[in-house]
Amino acid sequence: MSRANPVVIFSRSTCFMCHAAKRLFCSMGVNPTVYELDEYPDGKDLERVLLELVGGGGSAVPVPVVFIGGKLVGGMDRVMGSHISGTLVPLLKEAGALWL
């Protein structure tokens, strides 16, 4: 799923941080592929896989979970950290999600 699309966000429809992540990418001209785990038919299965990847330690996946270019970036804290440090745009360009 995450390799076929430059930017993939695993989200929950009621999560305000997920909404903020989606808005950030859209404001940059990036059209992320979004999987709303609470609305997706295989959402529970995806959550189990994501929990293993991010190592949440709990029973719920800390969303959003963002992949850029097929690589796990992490949650909103890492996305914002990359944005602030200036490393997000190069990642998006390299993944083919942004043409500047």
TORPA-556076 format. One record per residue (C-alpha): residue number from 0; x, y, z. Coordinates in Angstrom, 3 decimals. Last residue first. Example, Ala and Ser with C-alpha at 12.3 -4.5 7.8 and 13.67 -1.06 7.14 Angstrom:
2
REC resi        x        y        z
REC    1   13.670   -1.060    7.140
REC    0   12.300   -4.500    7.800
//
This chain:
100
REC resi        x        y        z
REC   99    9.119   22.265   -7.106
REC   98    7.374   19.003   -7.979
REC   97    6.151   17.220   -4.895
REC   96    5.064   13.622   -4.360
REC   95    7.829   12.046   -6.402
REC   94    9.337   10.282   -3.384
REC   93   12.559   12.295   -3.706
REC   92   10.564   15.511   -3.865
REC   91    8.580   14.596   -0.741
REC   90   11.732   13.742    1.187
REC   89   13.375   16.985    0.008
REC   88   10.301   18.928    1.202
REC   87   10.271   17.252    4.635
REC   86   13.909   17.973    5.538
REC   85   13.499   21.672    6.285
REC   84   13.938   21.425   10.051
REC   83   10.388   22.664   10.669
REC   82    8.838   20.225    8.201
REC   81   10.903   17.308    9.453
REC   80    9.915   18.068   13.053
REC   79    6.301   18.440   11.946
REC   78    6.341   15.004   10.304
REC   77    8.177   13.491   13.273
REC   76    5.677   14.835   15.791
REC   75    2.751   13.962   13.519
REC   74    3.634   10.299   13.571
REC   73    6.305    8.233   11.909
REC   72    8.341    8.580    8.734
REC   71    7.943    4.957    7.651
REC   70    9.415    4.482    4.206
REC   69    7.413    3.664    1.069
REC   68    8.288    6.984   -0.536
REC   67    6.779    8.827    2.392
REC   66    4.882    6.853    5.018
REC   65    2.882    8.555    7.747
REC   64    1.189    7.015   10.782
REC   63   -1.385    9.405   12.201
REC   62   -2.160    7.868   14.573
REC   61   -0.827    6.101   17.654
REC   60   -1.961    2.536   16.979
REC   59   -4.080    1.107   19.771
REC   58   -3.351   -1.823   22.100
REC   57   -0.335   -0.305   23.745
REC   56    3.400   -0.714   23.250
REC   55    3.312    1.538   20.203
REC   54    6.046   -0.336   18.406
REC   53    5.667    1.645   15.183
REC   52    5.918   -1.327   12.845
REC   51    4.200   -3.890   15.097
REC   50    1.349   -1.453   15.796
REC   49    1.068   -0.808   12.063
REC   48    0.540   -4.520   11.373
REC   47   -2.132   -4.827   14.070
REC   46   -3.811   -1.610   12.932
REC   45   -3.964   -2.859    9.347
REC   44   -5.828   -5.969   10.486
REC   43   -8.284   -3.825   12.446
REC   42   -8.820   -1.498    9.479
REC   41   -9.597   -4.227    6.967
REC   40  -12.964   -2.691    5.983
REC   39  -11.570    0.889    6.243
REC   38  -13.773    3.282    8.234
REC   37  -12.012    3.299   11.624
REC   36   -8.611    2.887    9.988
REC   35   -9.129    5.875    7.713
REC   34   -6.644    5.099    4.949
REC   33   -5.390    8.240    3.251
REC   32   -3.436    8.504    0.006
REC   31   -1.717   11.859    0.168
REC   30   -2.248   14.634   -2.394
REC   29    0.716   16.946   -1.959
REC   28    0.316   20.605   -2.901
REC   27    1.988   21.866    0.276
REC   26   -1.360   22.842    1.792
REC   25   -2.547   19.277    1.069
REC   24    0.356   17.850    3.068
REC   23   -0.295   20.081    6.060
REC   22   -4.056   19.557    5.893
REC   21   -3.673   15.770    6.012
REC   20   -1.331   16.036    9.005
REC   19   -3.723   18.403   10.816
REC   18   -6.649   16.046   10.227
REC   17   -4.604   13.191   11.627
REC   16   -3.787   15.334   14.667
REC   15   -7.537   16.018   15.092
REC   14   -8.408   12.310   15.150
REC   13  -12.086   11.523   14.441
REC   12  -11.586   10.021   10.962
REC   11   -8.747    7.820   12.125
REC   10   -5.533    7.864   10.122
REC    9   -3.002    5.877    8.161
REC    8   -1.347    8.404    5.886
REC    7    0.338    7.412    2.640
REC    6    2.592    9.674    0.586
REC    5    4.310    8.637   -2.669
REC    4    1.776    5.897   -3.455
REC    3    2.495    2.329   -4.620
REC    2    5.014    1.684   -1.834
REC    1    2.609    2.511    1.011
REC    0    0.000    0.000    0.000
//
